[in-house]
């Protein structure tokens, strides 16, 4: 009964609009610096803040394991999420930290933040009272002086050199060596004398500085250069250092070319030009490219750079440096997880598509409220086999091959590397070989080849996603396109695992999802939370058909409702479908949006809210006569079974409602009557003329007789 009440409360809370947690700090749930060095003896606070329905509970993990509050080392607040770095934070506390936030509606987390104790506690090996090592050299020759036996340091030491004097076995500093046209340092600290002079007969010592905590350690090995006479002949430039450079995207790339030379010709100058695609892009021993980017369609800094040494009139000497840019995966724009509001009963889909530059990436790992659904996050081992109630079986990586099976199928203790070897053999890269045999490092498996099974296999590109699993863990056939849909409980994923769908989402499906994509250079993390909202419902819509006639006005209105959070965000768009003739003479039906851009717009009036359209049907004077059909034609265009549609939508839902306007059929235009002019036949004209002539003749005779009427008397 108590369980039923709890479930009822949770469901009611969800229906009441509870919000899952959403990380607000760090901004955008993205740490500004993914790697942070912690100085010894310093304290620091790292803020993690979330929004969402209260109460919010915070916890932190490191390398996938819960962070334990240990006072001066590291601890966190469950109520506000702040991580406290104590003054005794040690190398063993270093790792990949993540802030996890949970409430009754879901769980989310931050990407990994790598915290590293800046450590330079190691000294150069050797006794500080060691006698100097004498090195015999010749004047004018080149010499590269290596800083030997460098101790480990986090971050690596920055090497410099100093000159001093020796009294017995005691070194006394005189000055630091400054780089010059003749003295050049390569990236690992080796000091190059481009040519030696008598001034170099000195005692030299290298020292290293940890740039984070400022600790400096000196090498007890002192080198004394003794210079004998040299030939002093001119030497053309000769390349001494031009190593290729690999740099992470976002960092500065520093390319170095060191040429030795010697000239005694007065006025002869030396210079180094850097060329990229036959264009000069810099000068000097080094070329710095700030904050390099992953190549794309618009730019590429990766590839071959030429350094060209010029000395007087001599032929230039060239060397090349290859720049390789590496990067963790990058999300494809608009295809990373994001907060999603999905209408009830509709499929809710999250996206997680990323790309990697010149390296393979694993299929996305999906988590629901921080629990792995498919795949396992970094620092965990995937047991594989049948999922546990739709979820993955993951164990901490430290339990992998610990001689204690933790996976139900014992997968964590299968094919484990050898830790001890039988008598007469020795361990060589996880394999036992005879003591007499030389241990040779396995060949590297470089892109586009694919490495798997802890580097024991190297597959060609054609063997990946070919339908035949050749890696022991099946990684070569994971996340391939064109395969069957993946079902995990109520969740559905495409075969590439770039889409996670919750079919027919319900109000109880409020959750947070996380996805993580990894390659050999790092990983990228995305998260989003699902809120299921009321879908758009039509309370009052238009009639299916409106029968109209000339000189009539109709008002079409619509009333819709949706989730309260989106009620005021709904938009209403009206369209009609109009027959048009294309420039090529083809007749098509074109969807046109209101307000119309044609003269027909004068017959429509759209309200400010977009919820009401007034349609005035023009008058048509009857009868309609051919040659005067303008009103009739407009009436026909507007009402000849004209289809209209209304699109009601907000960001997460839309509805379309159609209706038709059908005009009263009018009598077709009549032809105009034609009155033919009267015609006279020639015979009829002749008859009339003849009669007139007879009348005239008779009249003349009568007149003549009248004048002579007196007559003759007997």
LORO-906003 format. One record per residue (C-alpha): x, y, z; residue in one letter. Coordinates in pm, whole numbers, plus 50000, padded with zeros to 5 digits. Each point is the difference from the previous one (the first is absolute). Layout:
XYZA;...
This chain:
500005000050000X;502825024150088X;501724991949671X;496795007349810X;499665033650177X;503595009249922X;499524991349632X;496795020249993X;501755030150152X;502804997449743X;497574997449709X;497955029150134X;503205020150040X;500974993049642X;496565009249873X;500205031950204X;502945011449787X;503074990050198X;503315009349836X;503004976749983X;503385014950092X;501905021049749X;503645010650048X;500365038050006X;503595002150128X;502254993149820X;498255020749735X;498634978849720X;501074969350200X;503485003649854X;503105006050211X;501975030349872X;503254980650050X;499704961949985X;503354995850181X;500855018150325X;503334997150181X;499865002750378X;503035015350169X;501354983150309X;498745015250325X;497305021349835X;496264998950057X;497425003449728X;496244998549948X;498274987049688X;496375010249959X;497274977349868X;496465014149998X;496774987049852X;496435011949950X;496924978350036X;497334989050242X;501174998550359X;501524982750181X;503194996849796X;502644975750124X;503635002649890X;502824975049992X;503384997549825X;501794970949836X;503664995649910X;500944975249728X;496504985750035X;500224994250376X;498245020250272X;502095028050149X;500494994450371X;500215030450223X;503544998950138X;500455033350172X;503135017649879X;500154979249681X;496635004149826X;496385002750110X;496695013149866X;496695014350115X;496924978849934X;497765030650025X;501705024449761X;502414978749797X;503225018850079X;503164978749983X;502665010250251X;503654993049915X;502034998750320X;503625009250063X;500974963150011X;498584991449655X;502464973749877X;501004981749685X;497764971050106X;497045024350013X;500575010149637X;497484987249749X;496965007449788X;497285016250211X;496315003549918X;497205017450189X;496734980150016X;496685016750087X;496774981650076X;496405007750093X;496704981149983X;499755005949623X;503404990049873X;503765000450033X;502635018549800X;503745005550016X;502835021749875X;502714989649754X;503234987450150X;502295025950155X;503564987550029X;501605011750325X;503754993950014X;502295006550291X;502925020149863X;502914978750118X;503715006149971X;501114983250318X;502524979049810X;503585012449972X;502534993749730X;501794967750091X;503605001850116X;502185015650267X;500245037750014X;503744996550059X;500594981049678X;503075012049805X;499345016949667X;499914979349682X;502595012749753X;499025001349633X;502685005649733X;498835019949697X;501415020649713X;499445036549930X;497485009749729X;498284965950012X;496374993950094X;499194983950336X;496684988850154X;500154998450381X;497294977750148X;498495004750345X;500374964450127X;498024980550259X;497025023750016X;497694990050287X;496274994949956X;497825030250065X;496365009849957X;499915020149780X;503404992149841X;502925021950103X;500965029549784X;503764996749948X;502445029150012X;503785002650023X;502455019050213X;503725007149996X;502144999450311X;503374992750150X;501244969050179X;502175000350308X;500624964050083X;496584984049967X;498045031550083X;498185017849717X;499545037450032X;497455016449770X;501255028249781X;497145006249754X;497094983749821X;500504991049634X;497895022349780X;498924987849655X;501725018849718X;500794997149630X;502704974950096X;498384982350299X;496654983349936X;497884977050222X;497924971949857X;496664991150166X;501444973450235X;502605024550129X;503024988349800X;502275029949944X;501435004149650X;503235018849939X;499665008149629X;503755005550004X;502384999350295X;502205028750111X;502695002850263X;497435016750228X;498284966250030X;502834985350207X;497775001450306X;498224978550256X;496344994249904X;497124986650205X;496344994649907X;497095005950236X;496274994149972X;497065021050112X;496454988250067X;498045029049852X;496944993350220X;501484999250349X;503215018549915X;502284973250146X;503464998749840X;502384970350018X;503605000049877X;501964972149836X;503064990050205X;501674989649673X;502345028449899X;501435000549649X;503345017149930X;500635008349636X;503684999849899X;500575014449654X;502904991949774X;500945017449677X;497674995849704X;500265004949627X;497865031249991X;498784994049648X;496655012549881X;497254974250054X;496775000049803X;496784996550201X;499334964550118X;496774988550167X;500514987250355X;496454998650135X;496614999849827X;497774975550187X;496354996949897X;497455015350237X;496734985950133X;497805024650186X;496494999750143X;497485023149835X;499705032350199X;503664999850106X;502875019449846X;502094980749748X;503725008250014X;502034987349704X;503805000350031X;502824997449746X;503625002950116X;502735004349738X;503715001350080X;502315021149785X;503125021250017X;501185029549794X;502955023150026X;498985020049695X;499355036050100X;496445011749952X;498614965449928X;496654995250176X;498044969350102X;496234996550017X;497334972850016X;496725003549809X;496934978450066X;497884990649701X;496534985349977X;498594991849656X;502885020049844X;499195031250200X;502215014750272X;498114997950329X;502755008250252X;503675005150076X;502474987650258X;500874967550172X;496424994450117X;496575005149847X;497125004050247X;496424993449889X;497685011750280X;496984979150097X;499954976849700X;496674987149874X;498794966749871X;500115001449618X;496675005349826X;498685011349663X;501135035950056X;503494996250146X;502804975750078X;503175006950194X;500954963449996X;502634985549771X;503465008149870X;501945031550087X;503385007849845X;502795017850183X;502495015549758X;503475011350112X;501675028249806X;503675009350036X;501395026449766X;499984988949638X;499954962850081X;497204978149878X;497234999150267X;499834968450211X;496554986050074X;498564977050265X;496414991250077X;497874997150312X;496664981649992X;497315014550225X;497334975750120X;496965013750182X;498134977050236X;496715005550175X;497334982750205X;496764994349809X;497935030549908X;496215000649987X;498375005349662X;498135033350024X;496414995750118X;500564962850070X;501105000350363X;497694991850289X;497885029450111X;497105006450232X;496864987349833X;496315006050055X;497994973249823X;496224998049964X;498374970950175X;499464968849786X;502665011249750X;503484985649953X;502735019750179X;503414997649833X;503405011350125X;502955003449762X;503694993150058X;502025001849680X;503695009250009X;502964999849765X;503684993050060X;502935012949798X;502214972649858X;499174974850271X;497234975550083X;497475006850271X;497934975650197X;496244997549970X;498275024450237X;499524988350358X;496495009050119X;498985004050363X;496575005250151X;500165020850316X;503694991350022X;499414962449964X;501684984449692X;497384988349752X;502314988149724X;503784999450021X;501995011150305X;501595033850076X;503765004850044X;501584983250302X;497524971349978X;500184965949837X;497044988049792X;499144964350093X;498024995949679X;497584971149981X;496295004450057X;498995034250136X;498705001950353X;496345010649969X;500975019549690X;503095015950155X;503704992749957X;502054980650253X;502995021950090X;502684995050266X;502785024050108X;503054995749781X;502164993250305X;498084967250039X;500994989149648X;502464970950006X;500385000750379X;499674961850021X;496555004350154X;497104996149752X;497505028450032X;498044996149675X;497224973949991X;501674984949692X;503565003250142X;500915022249703X;502215021450226X;502384970950059X;500254986649644X;503075006449782X;501725019150277X;503655009549941X;502644979150173X;501355014250324X;502634973450064X;501944977949763X;501334964550041X;503644993950078X;502265007249705X;497615025749851X;499355036850049X;497085023649960X;499955019949677X;496945021649930X;497514976950173X;501604968749855X;502664976050128X;503064995149779X;503284980850052X;502585018950202X;502424998949708X;497515016349765X;500035037749957X;496805017450105X;498755019449698X;497205025150029X;496974990349792X;499455019949685X;497735029950046X;496574998049844X;499485033749836X;496865014049841X;498364989749770X;500764966050154X;497984990250307X;501514987450325X;498134977350240X;500484972850262X;502405021550203X;502125006849693X;500434963349909X;498075003649675X;500295025649723X;497234998949740X;499895017349664X;497255024849921X;498254974549777X;499664976050295X;497985024950206X;496214996149980X;500354971749748X;497554977950188X;502714977450145X;501065006250362X;503784996850013X;500655017850330X;499464979750313X;497615026250140X;498285005949665X;501025036649988X;500644997849625X;496284993049942X;498615024650254X;498055030849894X;499914990249631X;497435015449765X;497274980149832X;499494974050270X;496934991150204X;498445023650252X;501184994450358X;497374994650270X;500945006450363X;496974996950223X;497635027949900X;502775018149814X;500824997049632X;503305008749829X;501085000349637X;502854976549907X;502575028250015X;498755009150350X;499785036649899X;496275002150080X;498224989950318X;496214998749982X;497394996850272X;496944987849803X;496635015650083X;501365019450296X;497775002950306X;499865025650279X;501874975350223X;502954999049758X;501685030950142X;503734992050002X;503495012149917X;502174983049741X;503745002349949X;502144989449708X;503764997049980X;502144994849689X;503684990950032X;503024996749777X;503684994150081X;500515037050076X;497105006250237X;496255000650028X;497105023749960X;496965000850226X;496455011549938X;496864999450208X;496365009449979X;496824995150198X;496584989549876X;496825017250108X;496764985349867X;497405026949931X;496355001449895X;499644998449623X;498165026249796X;496244994250004X;497455017849778X;497005011950204X;498355018549713X;500974996249639X;498735010349659X;497284981749810X;501194974049758X;498355019549715X;498635035249966X;497335005049731X;500105036249888X;498505022949736X;500805034549865X;499925030250233X;500274978150310X;502365001950301X;501134970550211X;502114999350317X;502154969350068X;501414997850351X;501864973650199X;500494993750372X;502844977150113X;501594990950332X;503184982750108X;502294996250300X;499785031350220X;503725006749959X;499555002649624X;496485014349968X;501285035149933X;502724987449768X;497634985649740X;500045015349653X;497294998749734X;500874999649633X;497405000149721X;500524987249647X;498054994149684X;500784978649697X;499845019649674X;500354987649641X;502835018749828X;501754998149666X;503774997450010X;502305019349763X;500304967649801X;496244998149956X;499404971950248X;496955002250225X;500674991950365X;498315004250337X;501985024250215X;499725003150378X;499845037150085X;500195015250346X;497775027550137X;500195029249972X;500184994649627X;502375019649781X;497545000549708X;496975022149935X;497794972950151X;501095011550346X;497405028449992X;497274974150054X;501524986650323X;500625014750343X;502104981150257X;499615009450366X;503005011450206X;499894967850202X;499964979149685X;497014980650128X;497385015349768X;499775004849625X;497265021449842X;499254991749637X;497965024249788X;498654984349683X;499795025949721X;496705008749831X;499354988249646X;497495019049784X;497774977149796X;499544990849733X;503684997349928X;500775008249641X;503034988549811X;502665026949987X;499095013150345X;500894970550230X;502495015750246X;497684996950301X;498984965049898X;503614988649958X;501035013150343X;496994983050158X;500954967149836X;503645002850111X;498985006650359X;497264974250038X;500524971749753X;500344972350261X;502925019850141X;501974981150269X;501215019050310X;502114987850294X;500885012850347X;503284989850163X;499885003050381X;503404994150159X;502565006850269X;503574987650032X;499064964250086X;496634993149837X;497835009749706X;496554993449857X;498655006249652X;496305006649932X;498635001649644X;496775014149860X;498545006949657X;498135030249862X;497494991049729X;498235027649811X;496454999149867X;500054990449636X;499195029949781X;498585000449648X;502844999749754X;500665032349805X;497615005549704X;500995011749654X;499135036149907X;497075001349735X;501125012149654X;497495022949795X;500654997549628X;499455032449792X;496985000049747X;500824993349631X;498185011349671X;500014980949674X;500795019149679X;496774989749837X;498035014650283X;501875032749962X;499415000049627X;496254994650053X;499755029350235X;501945022149765X;497764989149710X;496835008350194X;501425034050088X;500755006749636X;496434990349897X;498575023450266X;502185028349876X;498994994449637X;496274998750089X;500375031850204X;501655018449714X;497224989149759X;497295012250235X;501735033450043X;500365004549630X;496324992049939X;498995023750273X;501775029249842X;498324994049669X;496514993350128X;498385029749808X;499864979149688X;498405010149647X;496555015549957X;497784993549691X;
